[in-house]
Amino acid sequence: MSFVHELRVRYGECDPQGIVFNANYLLYFDVAFTEYWRDRIGPWDDMAQFGVDAVVAEANLRFRAPARFDDVLELHVTTEELGTTSTTTRVDVRRDGELLVECRLRHVFVDRETWSKTAMPEAIRERLAAPAS
């Protein structure tokens, strides 16, 4: 079971064709991922206690159907892969059950002082690997 975050498309997020401008999906994914993280791990800033941060290293999107102004979107978030220094998250955007956009985000863990890649803290790994509630 995945974590679900809902949001409503605002007028300013649409392009002249009346559909969500493609770059805005990255903003949607960031919001959904942050709420997923809060649910699984806690507030994003709590990573400081581990001396790490996580940065987006890769984003892959597949557009299937457009979303429009005032649509209520469900962003289904799941951890797909846990590496040594990274995590891959899948985000499916749905409207009334219809799959609109598929995304995979890969975050890499970095040392907060040097910004060099570092291992994922075990406490974070355990929480991301646990079955969704």
C-alpha positions in Angstrom: 0.0 0.0 0.0 1.3 3.4 -0.9 1.1 6.8 0.9 -1.4 9.1 -0.8 -1.2 12.9 -0.9 -4.0 14.9 -2.5 -3.8 18.3 -4.1 -6.0 20.4 -6.3 -4.7 22.0 -9.5 -4.5 25.7 -9.3 -5.3 28.0 -12.3 -1.7 29.4 -12.4 -0.3 25.9 -12.8 -1.9 25.5 -16.2 -0.5 26.4 -19.6 -2.3 28.2 -22.5 -3.8 24.8 -23.5 -5.5 24.6 -20.1 -3.5 21.7 -18.9 -1.0 21.4 -16.1 2.3 22.7 -17.4 4.8 19.8 -17.3 7.4 21.4 -15.1 4.8 21.9 -12.3 4.7 18.1 -11.8 8.2 18.3 -10.3 6.7 20.7 -7.7 3.9 18.3 -7.0 6.4 15.4 -6.6 8.4 17.5 -4.2 5.4 18.3 -2.0 4.2 14.6 -2.1 7.7 13.3 -1.3 8.1 15.7 1.6 4.8 14.6 3.1 5.7 10.9 2.5 9.0 11.6 4.3 7.2 13.3 7.2 4.9 10.3 7.5 7.7 7.7 7.4 10.7 9.5 8.9 9.6 12.8 10.4 10.3 16.4 9.5 12.9 16.8 6.7 15.1 18.9 9.0 15.4 16.0 11.4 18.0 14.5 9.0 20.5 17.0 10.5 20.7 14.7 13.5 22.3 12.1 11.2 24.6 14.6 9.6 23.1 14.0 6.2 20.8 15.5 3.6 19.2 14.0 0.5 19.3 15.6 -2.9 17.5 14.7 -6.2 19.9 13.0 -8.5 17.4 11.8 -11.1 13.8 12.3 -12.1 12.0 10.3 -14.8 8.5 11.2 -15.8 6.1 9.5 -18.2 3.0 11.5 -19.2 -0.1 9.5 -20.0 -3.0 11.9 -19.8 -3.4 15.6 -18.9 -4.6 17.1 -15.7 -6.5 20.4 -15.8 -7.5 23.3 -13.6 -9.4 22.3 -10.5 -8.8 18.6 -10.8 -8.1 16.8 -7.5 -5.0 14.7 -8.0 -3.9 11.8 -5.8 -0.2 11.3 -5.7 0.6 7.7 -4.7 4.1 7.5 -3.2 6.1 4.3 -2.6 9.7 3.4 -1.9 10.8 1.3 -4.9 14.5 0.7 -4.2 16.9 1.3 -1.4 20.6 1.5 -2.4 23.7 2.0 -0.3 23.7 5.8 -0.8 20.3 6.4 -2.5 16.6 5.7 -2.5 14.3 5.5 -5.5 10.7 6.6 -5.0 7.8 6.0 -7.3 5.0 8.6 -7.6 1.9 7.9 -9.6 -0.5 10.8 -10.2 -4.1 9.7 -10.5 -7.4 11.5 -11.0 -10.5 9.4 -10.2 -8.4 6.3 -10.5 -7.0 7.1 -13.9 -3.1 7.1 -14.1 -2.0 10.5 -15.5 1.7 10.6 -14.8 4.3 8.1 -13.6 7.5 9.4 -11.9 10.6 7.8 -10.4 12.8 10.0 -8.2 16.2 9.0 -7.0 17.6 10.8 -4.0 21.2 10.5 -3.0 22.4 11.0 0.6 25.1 13.6 1.1 27.2 14.7 4.1 25.8 18.0 5.3 29.2 19.5 5.7 31.1 18.3 2.6 28.1 17.6 0.3 29.8 14.4 -0.8 27.8 11.3 -1.3 27.5 9.2 1.8 25.7 6.0 3.1 22.1 6.2 4.0 21.7 6.1 7.8 20.4 2.8 9.0 17.5 4.4 10.9 16.2 6.0 7.7 16.7 2.8 5.8 14.6 0.9 8.3 11.7 3.3 8.2 11.7 3.5 4.4 11.8 -0.3 4.2 9.0 -0.9 6.6 5.6 -1.7 5.1 3.4 1.3 4.6 0.6 1.8 7.1 
